[in-house]
Amino acid sequence: MFKSKLFGAIVALSAAALLAPATTASAATKRISYEEAWAVCKQDVSILPGEQQQNRYARGAACMKKHGYRLKKSSMQ
């Protein structure tokens, strides 16, 4: 009886320890605005001159997705 309660307590503490850092880290991050994210991503995309348009578009879309936004086609022009 004592061993099963001890095992249950250990499992509960382990689960709480695994979930604690994930909740505190996500609360600390602040989402930047769409315009700020586009400015950051536009700098990343324009680093490699001579890169084809499809590659730049894919890099821009991936960067915007990293910041939590979908890339609009009209913003690439």
Phi, psi and omega per residue, in radians:
M1 nan -0.819 -3.122
F2 -1.139 -0.682 -3.116
K3 -1.156 -0.652 -3.134
S4 -1.222 -0.626 3.085
K5 -1.192 -0.692 3.116
L6 -1.132 -0.761 3.111
F7 -1.084 -0.728 3.112
G8 -1.105 -0.693 3.119
A9 -1.165 -0.695 3.128
I10 -1.135 -0.736 3.121
V11 -1.118 -0.738 -3.136
A12 -1.133 -0.737 3.126
L13 -1.173 -0.654 3.112
S14 -1.120 -0.761 3.127
A15 -1.124 -0.716 3.126
A16 -1.153 -0.664 3.131
A17 -1.177 -0.614 3.115
L18 -1.233 -0.611 -3.096
L19 -1.476 -0.403 -3.065
A20 -1.084 -0.857 -3.123
P21 -1.138 -0.559 -3.123
A22 -1.174 -0.676 -3.120
T23 -1.297 -0.634 -3.134
T24 -1.291 -0.597 -3.135
A25 -1.228 -0.702 -3.119
S26 -1.239 -0.494 3.122
A27 -1.307 -0.423 -3.078
A28 -1.425 -0.384 -3.109
T29 -1.409 2.414 3.139
K30 -1.952 2.333 -3.127
R31 -1.401 2.252 3.120
I32 -1.484 2.846 -3.102
S33 -1.265 2.916 -3.130
Y34 -1.079 -0.749 -3.114
E35 -1.141 -0.708 3.107
E36 -1.145 -0.731 3.121
A37 -1.125 -0.714 3.134
W38 -1.142 -0.665 3.113
A39 -1.104 -0.733 3.119
V40 -1.149 -0.797 -3.092
C41 -1.217 -0.576 3.129
K42 -1.138 -0.622 3.067
Q43 -1.139 -0.722 3.134
D44 -1.148 -0.664 -3.092
V45 -1.263 -0.640 -3.056
S46 -1.468 0.102 -3.122
I47 -1.178 -0.739 -3.056
L48 -1.706 1.737 3.113
P49 -1.259 2.619 3.129
G50 1.477 -0.027 3.116
E51 -1.303 2.506 -3.094
Q52 -1.193 2.725 -3.055
Q53 -1.063 -0.663 3.140
Q54 -1.097 -0.695 3.137
N55 -1.179 -0.720 3.115
R56 -1.108 -0.741 3.133
Y57 -1.092 -0.748 3.141
A58 -1.147 -0.721 3.110
R59 -1.131 -0.716 3.112
G60 -1.133 -0.728 3.125
A61 -1.124 -0.714 3.129
A62 -1.159 -0.688 3.126
C63 -1.140 -0.772 3.140
M64 -1.134 -0.653 3.108
K65 -1.130 -0.620 3.101
K66 -1.065 -0.578 3.131
H67 -1.563 -0.024 3.053
G68 1.648 0.354 -3.133
Y69 -2.195 2.721 3.000
R70 -1.628 2.506 -3.136
L71 -1.417 2.324 3.097
K72 -1.650 2.392 -3.125
K73 -1.084 -0.623 -3.078
S74 -1.175 -0.356 -3.104
S75 -1.397 -0.242 -3.127
M76 -1.455 -0.132 -3.071
Q77 -1.632 nan nan
